[in-house]
């Protein structure tokens, strides 16, 4: 995500430096190598979205009101001359160091469309050769119809060499999204990218001021951090090929999604040893992402052996730090417990290293929204039996130590997994924390389960049942087949309900929980998936959440006196 922000900042600087119209410098059409593509799915798609918004807000006349506004602006002509079923687009490109942009709109007759819009854009001036000039409040534009498309540009030169059908230049964005913007970083001239970095460097240096009380060493570190960030920005401009932002309103699925896509150059992918999200084998623990949960998470990624080898040193450092912390912890009085904890750290980090060496990391988790809370986490490991043996050694040794939690080894067996449990008062785990007692109940119950290559941890009185559900779902291919490499989901209704039960909570939370609970389908989903030579981040809102947000928007508009 940092690469995305960096790319957008630099692109804005580049475009602002080159936005003046080109003057007879274009050797090719501005559409040949676009640096910027904006795609709009079309007027019919827009009306469909407005109709859906009206349904979500219980305002069935919203589409009629929208069309009435268009009729008023066009003196009752509507958008005559517009082909409402095809996409619109805008492309921006560079000729030398100058930026040009051309928009295109599907038409049956551009003259009819301009006549309908005369009240908005004024009376067009016919310049001959099929070109018309219109004056907007801030800028003059030139319009030319070619085939069944109207092209619009700020410079007449940009209207030369136009294709009969520009829609292929949208690269399918109009089919995937209602509205999308794509920035092709490598189509921005190198010297302009360098200028953008130089401008950022100058701004950053001016903003890097030594603060009162800041030591010389701290100030030098701050300066070094700024230089490192600028170096990262420069690297982004070399490695990123495309940045895509997309908005999708899906009327059939009743959801809204916002996408951010990052694609890297072929050279960057080869240098990295492969795509950012390499295809991983099926996860063995994906079933721990349980349906109906307050929150759920799934992660399943693969990496080359070189990355696994690179984890050896960090894991060794982590082991050393944990061992030192245990040794220095004055609250652990029994030396036997210290010895057990140290051995557990060694066994745990050994298993982490062995798992990393397999080249796959898979994890899934869920948390319930009712109290006492139920949490289940599943992790794919190199050797479940070896991991289980380490845990059992720790538990067996702990039985001899006063105050050690009540342990039950081999408490159950199910679907190839063996279960072990422990329990202790919640007050001992979270002393002086009343909210923890309310969320978890009077006892802190933990369930550990191990399969041949899996390990599960569940918290809560129904831990055994939660792990069994996760095991059942993990064994069903259809339950996990469509999961992307990363997915996180949260039910905002359940979250609001849980928070409303806490002491001194905002009364609005209870109302929010009620509204979202009544609406259902109140989840936010975040997914990360492969996208060409890169990755795509998607934030998706379900129908119930959209309904509640839309109703709140209507209430807010009414309070402000705005028309709905």
C-alpha positions, 0 to 999 in steps of 0.5 A: 500500500505504501507503493500505491501512495508513493506512486500517486503522489509522484504522478500528481507532481508529474502531471501538474508539471506538464499539464500545459497544452502541447503546441504542435509537438505531437508526432503521434496521437495522444492515445498511442501511449496513455499515461492516464485512463479514466473509464466510465461504464455509461449512462445506462449503468449510471441510471441502474446505480441510481435506481439501486440507491433509491431502493436501498434508501426506500426512495423509489422515485430517486431515478425519476428525480434524477432524470427530471434534473437532467431534463431540466438542465437540457430544456426537456430534451434529455441527453439527445444524441447520446448513446446511453449503452456504451462507455465513456473515457478519458485518456491522458498522454505525454508528447515530449514533456507536455501533457494532453488529454482526450475524452470520448463519449458515445453518440448518435449525433454530437450536434444534437447532444451539444444542442441539448447541453447548450444551457450548460456549455453554451452555444458551440462555434463551428470551426469547420472540418467537423470540429466545434468549439465550446466555452466552459466557465474555466476553459475552452474545449474542442469537440469532433465526432468521428464515427459514433464517438465524440472526442473532446480535447483542450487542444485541436492538435489532440483531435488528429489521428483518432481511432474509429473505436477508442473503447479498446483503449479502456483495457476492459476497465469499463466492463469491470467497474462503474468508474475506474482510473488507471495510471501507467507510470512507465508511460510518464517520461523519465525526466518528468519522474525525476523532476517529481522526485526532485520536487518531493526532495526539496519539499521534504528538506524544507519540512524537515526542521529540527524540533525543540528538544530534539537531539542532534542524533535524533535529527540526523535519524529523521533526515536519514528516514526522509532520504530512505523514503525518497529512495523508496519513492524513486524505486516505486517509479521504476518498478510500478507499471500500472496503478488502478483505482476502481469503483464497482456497484453490483446491482445483482449481488447488492454490494459495493466494492472499491479496488486498488490494483498494483501491477509491476514491470516484467523486469521488477517481477523477474528481479523479485523471483516471481509475482508478489502473490505466488499461487499456494497449495490449498490451505489445510486450515481455511475452515477456521474462517467460520460463517456468521462470525463477528470477524474472520481472517484467512491467509494463504501465501507461498514464497521461494526458498530464499525468503524462508532462508532469510527468516532464520536470522530474524527468528534467532533474534526473536528466540534470543529476546524471548529467552532473555525476557523470561530470564529477567521476568521477576514475576516468574518465581519458580525456576522450573516454570522458567525452564519450561517456558524457555524450552517451549520458546526453543521448540516453538521457534524451531517449528516456525523455522521448519514451517517457513522452510516449506514455502507456504504460510497458511492461517485462518481465524474467527471470533464470535460476537456473543459473550462469552467470546469464542475465538478459533485460530488454525495454522498450518505447520510442518509437523503437527505431531512434533509441535504437539509433543512440545506442548504436551511436555510443557503441560505435563511439566506444569502439572508439578508447579503450584498455580499452573492452570488446570490441564486436561491432556487428550481431552478429545479426538476428532477428524484426525486431530487430538485435543488438549485443554487448560482452564484458569480464572479470567482474573488471573489472566487479566487482573483488575480488568472487568471488561475482560471478565465480561467478554470472556466469562469467569474462566479463561478456557483454552483448547489446543488441537493438533493434526498431522500438519495443523495446529488449532487454538480456541479460546472460550467455553465452546473451544472444542466445538469451534475447532470441530467446526473448523476441522469439518469446514477445512475438509470440504473443498467447496468451503475453501476453494474460492478463498483468495490468498488474503481475506478479512471480514467483519460484521459491523452490526455484531461489533457495535452490539459487542461494544454497546455492552461495555461500560460507559459505551455510546448509546448510538452503538446500541441503535447501530447494532439494532439497525445493522442486525435488522438489515443483515448482510452487514459485513465489510470484506477486505481481500488481496488477490493476484492482479496481472503482474501484481496485486489487487486490494478490494474493500467490499460492503454488503447490502445491509450495510449500504442500506443503513449508511444510505438511510443515515445519509438521508437523515443527515441531508434532511437535518441539513435541509438538503433535498433528497 
